Amino acid sequence: MKRKHQKTLELIFSHTVSSNIAWRDIEALLGELGATIEEHEGARVLVRLFGDRRVCHRPHPSPMTDKGAVASLRAWLNENGVRP
């Protein structure tokens, strides 16, 4: 895994949930893990990873992901054995 993706993963798993993670960095990390990402209506994106499908909302107008989305992503990654 590239250092940039490792850093994003560390931010996702930081002890206080971070709200300083750009959505494009999360998408890049998911792509590195083997996810396919499909654009849907509005700001929705479909992420297929770990044999599972998740619908996420791309943040707007700010590019930063909110704490709730980061916590949800952390739980999903943790359930599937992805940790920093």
C-alpha positions as CSV (number, residue, x, y, z in Angstrom):
1,M,0.0,0.0,0.0
2,K,1.3,3.4,-0.9
3,R,2.3,5.7,2.0
4,K,-0.5,8.2,1.1
5,H,-3.1,5.5,1.4
6,Q,-1.6,4.3,4.7
7,K,-1.8,7.8,6.1
8,T,-5.5,8.0,5.1
9,L,-6.1,4.7,6.8
10,E,-4.4,5.9,10.0
11,L,-6.6,9.1,10.0
12,I,-9.7,6.9,9.7
13,F,-8.6,4.8,12.7
14,S,-7.3,7.7,14.8
15,H,-8.7,7.7,18.4
16,T,-10.7,10.9,17.9
17,V,-12.8,10.7,14.8
18,S,-11.2,13.0,12.2
19,S,-13.2,15.4,10.0
20,N,-10.0,16.4,8.1
21,I,-10.1,13.7,5.5
22,A,-10.8,14.7,1.9
23,W,-13.3,12.4,0.2
24,R,-11.0,11.9,-2.8
25,D,-8.4,10.4,-0.4
26,I,-11.0,8.0,0.9
27,E,-12.0,7.0,-2.7
28,A,-8.3,6.5,-3.6
29,L,-7.9,4.2,-0.5
30,L,-10.9,2.2,-1.4
31,G,-9.7,1.8,-4.9
32,E,-6.3,0.6,-3.6
33,L,-8.2,-2.0,-1.5
34,G,-9.9,-3.3,-4.7
35,A,-13.2,-1.4,-4.6
36,T,-15.2,-0.5,-7.7
37,I,-16.9,2.9,-7.4
38,E,-19.9,3.8,-9.5
39,E,-21.5,7.3,-9.8
40,H,-25.2,7.5,-9.1
41,E,-27.8,10.2,-8.8
42,G,-26.7,13.5,-7.2
43,A,-23.8,13.0,-4.8
44,R,-24.4,9.3,-4.3
45,V,-21.7,6.7,-5.1
46,L,-22.0,3.0,-5.0
47,V,-18.9,1.2,-3.5
48,R,-18.5,-2.5,-4.0
49,L,-15.9,-4.0,-1.7
50,F,-15.5,-7.2,0.4
51,G,-18.4,-8.8,-1.5
52,D,-20.6,-6.0,-0.1
53,R,-22.3,-2.9,-1.6
54,R,-22.5,0.4,0.2
55,V,-24.0,3.7,-0.9
56,C,-22.0,6.7,0.2
57,H,-22.7,10.4,-0.2
58,R,-19.9,12.5,-1.6
59,P,-19.6,15.5,0.7
60,H,-20.5,18.9,-0.8
61,P,-19.8,21.8,-1.0
62,S,-16.8,21.1,1.3
63,P,-14.6,18.2,0.1
64,M,-14.0,17.0,3.7
65,T,-15.8,13.9,5.0
66,D,-17.9,14.4,8.1
67,K,-17.2,12.5,11.3
68,G,-20.3,10.2,11.0
69,A,-19.2,9.0,7.6
70,V,-15.7,8.4,8.8
71,A,-16.9,6.4,11.8
72,S,-19.1,4.3,9.6
73,L,-16.3,3.7,7.2
74,R,-14.0,2.7,10.1
75,A,-16.5,0.1,11.3
76,W,-16.9,-1.3,7.8
77,L,-13.1,-1.6,7.3
78,N,-12.6,-3.1,10.8
79,E,-15.3,-5.7,10.2
80,N,-13.4,-6.9,7.2
81,G,-10.0,-7.0,8.8
82,V,-8.5,-3.8,7.3
83,R,-6.5,-1.9,10.0
84,P,-3.5,0.4,9.8
